[in-house]
Amino acid sequence: MGFVKEFKEFAMKGNVMDMAVGVIIGGAFGKIVTSLVEDVLMPVISLATGGVDFRNLFCTFGKIPEGVANNYDALKEAGVSMFAYGAFIQNIIDFLIIALCIFLMIKAMNKITKKKAEEPAPDPEPTAEEKLLGEIRDLLKEKK
């Protein structure tokens, strides 16, 4: 029973729960970025490159089966071995956009944290004990 109790304590710690929330949000964020790349950026890039569809940039190894269309989705579904460098390019663009977004978020968080750190905390009011000790010190100085 000790193992189960230890695991429960570990799983309920704040860091583990924060990490779980981060993973879930990261997954959703990844879907948003993938959609941004596939549905917004890649069509613009394709237009700028003269209509090149990056998903259909590939080289096949071996013979293409009869009746299978010569596009990425159909060949992948048919199990044809291919070198899909267009999908790789798209994944690199996904990664760069995600890295840029994370960089900007961390930069903003650091800026906020730095502002909080720059604000000096007001000096605390001396306690009654400290005031009394200060008065005693002053009286002793006067007697000399």
N, CA, C and O of each residue as an XYZ file, in Angstrom:
576
protein
N       0.818     -1.201      0.000
C       0.000      0.000      0.000
C       0.857      1.258      0.000
O       0.382      2.324     -0.393
N       2.122      1.156      0.437
C       3.019      2.306      0.494
C       3.296      2.885     -0.883
O       3.399      4.103     -1.035
N       3.418      2.017     -1.897
C       3.699      2.484     -3.258
C       2.560      3.346     -3.789
O       2.799      4.401     -4.377
N       1.330      2.903     -3.585
C       0.161      3.646     -4.063
C       0.091      5.008     -3.376
O      -0.197      6.020     -4.015
N       0.355      5.026     -2.078
C       0.323      6.282     -1.328
C       1.406      7.243     -1.832
O       1.154      8.434     -2.017
N       2.621      6.707     -2.053
C       3.708      7.538     -2.580
C       3.353      8.102     -3.947
O       3.585      9.280     -4.220
N       2.789      7.257     -4.806
C       2.416      7.719     -6.146
C       1.350      8.797     -6.072
O       1.417      9.778     -6.812
N       0.368      8.637     -5.193
C      -0.702      9.631     -5.037
C      -0.111     10.965     -4.580
O      -0.492     12.013     -5.101
N       0.807     10.944     -3.622
C       1.445     12.170     -3.152
C       2.233     12.835     -4.284
O       2.198     14.056     -4.440
N       2.943     12.018     -5.071
C       3.714     12.550     -6.191
C       2.804     13.192     -7.231
O       3.077     14.292     -7.712
N       1.722     12.499     -7.574
C       0.822     12.982     -8.620
C       0.064     14.238     -8.204
O      -0.346     15.023     -9.059
N      -0.123     14.433     -6.928
C      -0.895     15.582     -6.470
C      -0.023     16.797     -6.133
O      -0.541     17.839     -5.731
N       1.282     16.666     -6.294
C       2.151     17.818     -6.055
C       1.854     18.887     -7.099
O       1.410     18.579     -8.205
N       2.098     20.128     -6.745
C       1.804     21.252     -7.632
C       2.550     21.187     -8.955
O       1.968     21.483     -9.999
N       3.828     20.804     -8.939
C       4.611     20.790    -10.165
C       4.068     19.796    -11.181
O       4.039     20.083    -12.378
N       3.639     18.634    -10.712
C       3.108     17.613    -11.625
C       1.799     18.100    -12.234
O       1.565     17.916    -13.429
N       0.955     18.714    -11.432
C      -0.326     19.211    -11.943
C      -0.090     20.362    -12.929
O      -0.756     20.443    -13.961
N       0.854     21.244    -12.612
C       1.185     22.337    -13.535
C       1.690     21.787    -14.862
O       1.329     22.279    -15.931
N       2.537     20.751    -14.778
C       3.069     20.151    -15.999
C       1.942     19.523    -16.826
O       1.940     19.640    -18.052
N       0.993     18.865    -16.172
C      -0.123     18.242    -16.888
C      -0.947     19.304    -17.616
O      -1.327     19.119    -18.772
N      -1.217     20.409    -16.937
C      -1.962     21.501    -17.576
C      -1.161     22.043    -18.756
O      -1.724     22.326    -19.814
N       0.150     22.188    -18.578
C       1.008     22.682    -19.665
C       0.993     21.769    -20.879
O       0.974     22.243    -22.015
N       1.001     20.460    -20.644
C       0.977     19.504    -21.758
C      -0.343     19.601    -22.516
O      -0.359     19.569    -23.747
N      -1.450     19.720    -21.785
C      -2.765     19.813    -22.427
C      -2.868     21.099    -23.239
O      -3.326     21.083    -24.382
N      -2.442     22.208    -22.649
C      -2.484     23.486    -23.367
C      -1.530     23.450    -24.559
O      -1.841     23.985    -25.623
N      -0.366     22.817    -24.379
C       0.594     22.694    -25.473
C       0.028     21.915    -26.651
O       0.271     22.263    -27.806
N      -0.733     20.854    -26.355
C      -1.365     20.078    -27.427
C      -2.364     20.915    -28.205
O      -2.407     20.870    -29.434
N      -3.165     21.679    -27.477
C      -4.146     22.549    -28.143
C      -3.434     23.639    -28.927
O      -3.842     23.970    -30.040
N      -2.376     24.198    -28.358
C      -1.603     25.237    -29.036
C      -0.981     24.688    -30.318
O      -0.933     25.371    -31.341
N      -0.504     23.437    -30.247
C       0.076     22.798    -31.434
C      -0.929     22.664    -32.562
O      -0.582     22.846    -33.729
N      -2.178     22.346    -32.224
C      -3.223     22.243    -33.246
C      -3.494     23.600    -33.893
O      -3.702     23.692    -35.103
N      -3.488     24.647    -33.072
C      -3.723     25.995    -33.603
C      -2.608     26.378    -34.559
O      -2.864     26.903    -35.643
N      -1.367     26.116    -34.158
C      -0.227     26.476    -35.013
C      -0.231     25.645    -36.288
O       0.044     26.166    -37.369
N      -0.541     24.358    -36.172
C      -0.606     23.512    -37.370
C      -1.654     24.039    -38.338
O      -1.417     24.089    -39.545
N      -2.803     24.429    -37.819
C      -3.839     25.002    -38.671
C      -3.372     26.309    -39.301
O      -3.627     26.561    -40.479
N      -2.691     27.136    -38.521
C      -2.153     28.390    -39.057
C      -1.211     28.113    -40.217
O      -1.282     28.773    -41.254
N      -0.331     27.141    -40.042
C       0.637     26.829    -41.096
C      -0.054     26.229    -42.313
O       0.148     26.688    -43.437
N      -0.873     25.197    -42.087
C      -1.488     24.485    -43.208
C      -2.547     25.312    -43.935
O      -2.621     25.286    -45.163
N      -3.361     26.040    -43.184
C      -4.514     26.708    -43.771
C      -4.286     28.171    -44.133
O      -5.026     28.727    -44.945
N      -3.272     28.801    -43.543
C      -3.050     30.224    -43.798
C      -1.711     30.469    -44.480
O      -1.655     31.064    -45.556
N      -0.624     30.005    -43.844
C       0.706     30.340    -44.375
C       1.081     29.555    -45.630
O       1.576     30.131    -46.599
N       0.846     28.236    -45.613
C       1.271     27.425    -46.756
C       0.561     27.826    -48.055
O       1.212     27.832    -49.100
N      -0.736     28.161    -48.050
C      -1.333     28.646    -49.298
C      -0.691     29.946    -49.793
O      -0.523     30.133    -50.998
N      -0.336     30.836    -48.874
C       0.334     32.088    -49.272
C       1.721     31.779    -49.832
O       2.128     32.347    -50.845
N       2.443     30.876    -49.167
C       3.772     30.491    -49.660
C       3.641     29.801    -51.009
O       4.447     30.033    -51.910
N       2.635     28.960    -51.148
C       2.395     28.280    -52.416
C       2.098     29.286    -53.534
O       2.584     29.142    -54.656
N       1.304     30.289    -53.217
C       0.997     31.343    -54.192
C       2.264     32.096    -54.578
O       2.475     32.417    -55.748
N       3.105     32.376    -53.583
C       4.349     33.114    -53.843
C       5.346     32.287    -54.650
O       6.174     32.842    -55.372
N       5.268     30.959    -54.531
C       6.205     30.094    -55.264
C       5.617     29.573    -56.567
O       6.156     28.641    -57.165
N       4.530     30.162    -57.004
C       3.956     29.772    -58.291
C       3.043     28.572    -58.220
O       2.962     27.810    -59.183
N       2.361     28.378    -57.123
C       1.385     27.293    -57.006
C       1.948     25.974    -56.542
O       1.300     24.942    -56.717
N       3.144     25.965    -55.950
C       3.731     24.716    -55.466
C       2.986     24.276    -54.209
O       2.849     25.043    -53.256
N       2.502     23.021    -54.218
C       1.852     22.444    -53.050
C       2.901     21.613    -52.316
O       3.315     20.562    -52.806
N       3.330     22.076    -51.152
C       4.419     21.410    -50.446
C       4.068     19.981    -50.046
O       4.955     19.128    -49.991
N       2.808     19.701    -49.768
C       2.429     18.329    -49.397
C       2.686     17.352    -50.540
O       2.928     16.169    -50.300
N       2.637     17.831    -51.766
C       2.839     16.942    -52.910
C       4.264     16.985    -53.446
O       4.501     16.640    -54.604
N       5.207     17.403    -52.618
C       6.623     17.307    -52.993
C       7.166     16.016    -52.388
O       7.385     15.925    -51.180
N       7.382     15.015    -53.252
C       7.862     13.722    -52.770
C       8.508     12.963    -53.920
O       8.320     13.289    -55.092
N       9.269     11.948    -53.551
C       9.850     11.010    -54.512
C       9.424      9.614    -54.074
O       9.515      9.272    -52.895
N       8.959      8.813    -55.025
C       8.538      7.453    -54.677
C       9.685      6.487    -54.909
O      10.550      6.711    -55.756
N       9.675      5.417    -54.147
C      10.654      4.343    -54.318
C       9.900      3.133    -54.850
O       9.044      2.578    -54.161
N      10.200      2.743    -56.012
C       9.516      1.602    -56.600
C       8.358      2.037    -57.479
O       8.184      3.217    -57.784
N       7.571      1.044    -57.876
C       6.481      1.257    -58.811
C       5.209      1.694    -58.081
O       4.889      1.199    -57.001
N       4.495      2.638    -58.704
C       3.208      3.081    -58.165
C       2.150      2.094    -58.656
O       2.073      1.824    -59.854
N       1.329      1.550    -57.745
C       0.296      0.593    -58.150
C      -0.698      1.220    -59.137
O      -0.961      2.422    -59.106
N      -1.221      0.393    -59.984
C      -2.193      0.862    -60.970
C      -3.463      1.326    -60.272
O      -3.920      0.711    -59.309
N      -4.025      2.418    -60.772
C      -5.272      2.936    -60.240
C      -5.092      3.843    -59.024
O      -6.079      4.332    -58.474
N      -3.858      4.074    -58.596
C      -3.608      4.950    -57.448
C      -3.167      6.309    -57.981
O      -2.246      6.399    -58.793
N      -3.825      7.350    -57.525
C      -3.489      8.704    -57.978
C      -2.074      9.061    -57.519
O      -1.602      8.594    -56.482
N      -1.421      9.888    -58.306
C      -0.043     10.270    -58.011
C      -0.026     11.534    -57.133
O       0.485     12.582    -57.527
N      -0.608     11.392    -55.924
C      -0.512     12.481    -54.950
C      -0.184     11.895    -53.582
O      -0.323     10.693    -53.358
N       0.243     12.739    -52.696
C       0.755     12.313    -51.391
C      -0.252     11.472    -50.617
O       0.080     10.383    -50.150
N      -1.478     11.968    -50.477
C      -2.479     11.258    -49.674
C      -2.801      9.877    -50.232
O      -2.850      8.902    -49.482
N      -3.020      9.786    -51.535
C      -3.379      8.501    -52.149
C      -2.219      7.506    -52.056
O      -2.424      6.327    -51.767
N      -1.004      7.992    -52.303
C       0.151      7.092    -52.235
C       0.428      6.637    -50.806
O       0.799      5.484    -50.584
N       0.253      7.516    -49.857
C       0.467      7.140    -48.460
C      -0.568      6.103    -48.027
O      -0.236      5.134    -47.343
N      -1.826      6.311    -48.429
C      -2.884      5.363    -48.085
C      -2.629      4.008    -48.738
O      -2.947      2.972    -48.154
N      -2.062      4.004    -49.938
C      -1.778      2.753    -50.643
C      -0.528      2.069    -50.093
O      -0.221      0.941    -50.477
N       0.196      2.746    -49.194
C       1.379      2.142    -48.582
C       2.616      2.193    -49.464
O       3.544      1.406    -49.283
N       2.632      3.117    -50.416
C       3.788      3.251    -51.290
C       4.927      3.910    -50.515
O       4.722      4.894    -49.805
N       6.125      3.356    -50.660
C       7.297      3.907    -49.992
C       7.731      5.173    -50.724
O       7.941      5.166    -51.937
N       7.861      6.270    -49.957
C       8.236      7.534    -50.603
C       9.018      8.415    -49.652
O       8.969      8.257    -48.432
N       9.729      9.334    -50.241
C      10.509     10.340    -49.522
C       9.721     11.639    -49.625
O       9.761     12.321    -50.649
N       8.997     11.977    -48.547
C       8.079     13.122    -48.572
C       8.779     14.357    -48.005
O       8.538     14.740    -46.860
N       9.633     14.970    -48.797
C      10.379     16.131    -48.318
C       9.498     17.372    -48.194
O       9.850     18.290    -47.453
N       8.378     17.429    -48.887
C       7.462     18.560    -48.758
C       6.808     18.593    -47.384
O       6.670     19.658    -46.783
N       6.403     17.415    -46.884
C       5.822     17.331    -45.538
C       6.870     17.716    -44.501
O       6.555     18.340    -43.487
N       8.120     17.337    -44.765
C       9.208     17.697    -43.855
C       9.400     19.213    -43.821
O       9.587     19.791    -42.750
N       9.356     19.853    -44.981
C       9.472     21.320    -45.034
C       8.332     21.965    -44.240
O       8.547     22.925    -43.500
N       7.136     21.437    -44.398
C       5.979     21.971    -43.676
C       6.157     21.803    -42.170
O       5.814     22.706    -41.407
N       6.686     20.667    -41.731
C       6.931     20.450    -40.305
C       8.015     21.383    -39.768
O       7.943     21.816    -38.618
N       9.005     21.690    -40.581
C      10.030     22.656    -40.163
C       9.393     24.027    -39.964
O       9.702     24.717    -38.992
N       8.515     24.426    -40.868
C       7.821     25.716    -40.726
C       6.956     25.705    -39.467
O       6.917     26.695    -38.736
N       6.254     24.582    -39.203
C       5.478     24.439    -37.959
C       6.376     24.679    -36.741
O       6.042     25.454    -35.845
N       7.506     24.002    -36.735
C       8.436     24.107    -35.606
C       8.920     25.544    -35.418
O       8.949     26.052    -34.298
N       9.296     26.190    -36.511
C       9.812     27.563    -36.403
C       8.749     28.519    -35.863
O       9.058     29.408    -35.069
N       7.505     28.340    -36.290
C       6.431     29.209    -35.789
C       6.165     28.936    -34.309
O       5.982     29.873    -33.532
N       6.140     27.667    -33.914
C       5.942     27.333    -32.503
C       7.091     27.894    -31.664
O       6.862     28.467    -30.599
N       8.322     27.729    -32.143
C       9.477     28.250    -31.410
C       9.397     29.770    -31.284
O       9.713     30.320    -30.229
N       8.981     30.447    -32.342
C       8.843     31.906    -32.296
C       7.774     32.317    -31.282
O       7.985     33.242    -30.499
N       6.640     31.638    -31.295
C       5.562     31.959    -30.340
C       6.014     31.733    -28.902
O       5.743     32.560    -28.033
N       6.696     30.628    -28.644
C       7.184     30.353    -27.292
C       8.208     31.402    -26.877
O       8.188     31.874    -25.740
N       9.109     31.771    -27.797
C      10.096     32.803    -27.509
C       9.419     34.116    -27.129
O       9.809     34.762    -26.157
N       8.407     34.507    -27.896
C       7.708     35.765    -27.612
C       6.971     35.706    -26.267
O       6.954     36.687    -25.523
N       6.361     34.546    -25.956
C       5.667     34.409    -24.673
C       6.652     34.485    -23.511
O       6.379     35.164    -22.521
N       7.783     33.807    -23.612
C       8.775     33.825    -22.535
C       9.375     35.216    -22.389
O       9.631     35.674    -21.276
N       9.599     35.888    -23.520
C      10.136     37.250    -23.476
C       9.162     38.180    -22.751
O       9.583     39.004    -21.938
N       7.872     38.055    -23.037
C       6.864     38.879    -22.366
C       6.798     38.552    -20.879
O       6.695     39.459    -20.052
N       6.854     37.267    -20.527
C       6.815     36.877    -19.123
C       8.039     37.405    -18.378
O       7.923     37.873    -17.245
N       9.213     37.332    -19.010
C      10.430     37.851    -18.381
C      10.338     39.348    -18.177
O      10.801     39.864    -17.159
N       9.749     40.054    -19.128
C       9.591     41.506    -19.012
C       8.689     41.845    -17.824
O       8.983     42.763    -17.059
N       7.587     41.098    -17.671
C       6.673     41.318    -16.553
C       7.383     41.003    -15.234
O       7.269     41.760    -14.270
N       8.109     39.896    -15.194
C       8.824     39.503    -13.979
C       9.889     40.530    -13.624
O      10.082     40.843    -12.449
N      10.579     41.056    -14.628
C      11.627     42.046    -14.396
C      11.035     43.325    -13.812
O      11.629     43.927    -12.917
N       9.872     43.744    -14.307
C       9.219     44.947    -13.773
C       8.870     44.753    -12.311
O       9.044     45.665    -11.503
N       8.373     43.558    -11.961
C       8.027     43.284    -10.569
C       9.277     43.302     -9.700
O       9.242     43.801     -8.574
N      10.380     42.765    -10.210
C      11.623     42.709     -9.444
C      12.231     44.096     -9.278
O      12.879     44.356     -8.265
N      12.042     44.992    -10.243
C      12.622     46.324    -10.182
C      11.948     47.201     -9.132
O      12.591     48.092     -8.577
N      10.689     46.973     -8.853
C       9.976     47.768     -7.863
C      10.513     47.444     -6.478
O      10.314     46.332     -5.988
N      11.199     48.404     -5.830
C      11.749     48.101     -4.506
C      10.621     48.021     -3.475
O       9.656     48.785     -3.501
N      10.787     47.088     -2.596
C       9.790     46.927     -1.538
C       9.981     48.057     -0.534
O      11.115     48.407     -0.206
N       8.899     48.625     -0.047
C       9.039     49.695      0.941
C       9.672     49.150      2.218
O       9.446     48.003      2.603
N      10.481     50.013      2.873
C      11.122     49.588      4.112
C      10.045     49.292      5.144
O       9.102     50.067      5.307
N      10.184     48.174      5.838
C       9.165     47.841      6.825
C       9.249     48.799      8.021
O      10.326     49.275      8.381
N       8.132     49.055      8.600
C       8.037     49.930      9.783
C       8.750     49.234     10.940
O       8.524     48.048     11.177
N       9.605     49.954     11.661
C      10.299     49.295     12.777
C       9.305     48.837     13.846
O       8.298     49.491     14.116
N       9.625     47.704     14.434
C       8.753     47.160     15.478
C       8.915     47.992     16.752
O       9.833     48.806     16.861
N       8.029     47.781     17.694
C       8.083     48.515     18.968
C       9.395     48.217     19.691
O       9.980     49.093     20.327
N       9.834     46.997     19.586
C      11.090     46.590     20.222
C      12.278     47.347     19.613
O      13.161     47.816     20.330
N      12.283     47.457     18.265
C      13.370     48.178     17.594
C      13.347     49.663     17.953
O      14.399     50.277     18.133
N      12.152     50.238     18.055
C      12.046     51.653     18.450
C      12.605     51.863     19.856
O      13.339     52.822     20.095
N      12.262     50.975     20.785
C      12.735     51.069     22.166
C      14.254     50.941     22.223
O      14.915     51.691     22.942
N      14.811     49.988     21.464
C      16.264     49.822     21.429
C      16.945     51.069     20.857
O      18.014     51.462     21.322
N      16.330     51.683     19.856
C      16.876     52.920     19.278
C      16.886     54.046     20.299
O      17.848     54.811     20.370
N      15.821     54.154     21.091
C      15.763     55.190     22.130
C      16.827     54.965     23.191
O      17.463     55.914     23.650
N      17.022     53.708     23.583
C      18.048     53.382     24.583
C      19.429     53.752     24.036
O      20.249     54.336     24.744
N      19.677     53.408     22.770
C      20.963     53.743     22.144
C      21.191     55.263     22.164
O      22.282     55.731     22.486
N      20.144     56.024     21.814
C      20.266     57.469     21.787
C      20.536     58.031     23.182
O      21.334     58.957     23.321
N      19.890     57.494     24.214
C      20.104     57.943     25.589
C      21.527     57.644     26.062
O      22.150     58.451     26.752
N      22.027     56.468     25.678
C      23.405     56.118     26.046
C      24.412     57.035     25.370
O      25.430     57.384     25.967
N      24.138     57.424     24.139
C      25.040     58.361     23.429
C      25.053     59.732     24.103
O      26.093     60.390     24.141
N      23.908     60.170     24.634
C      23.797     61.473     25.279
C      24.580     61.506     26.574
O      25.126     62.552     26.923
N      24.657     60.401     27.300
C      25.345     60.347     28.580
C      26.852     60.428     28.422
O      27.533     60.791     29.381
N      27.399     60.114     27.282
C      28.854     60.133     27.082
C      29.340     61.495     26.914
O      30.540     61.704     26.735
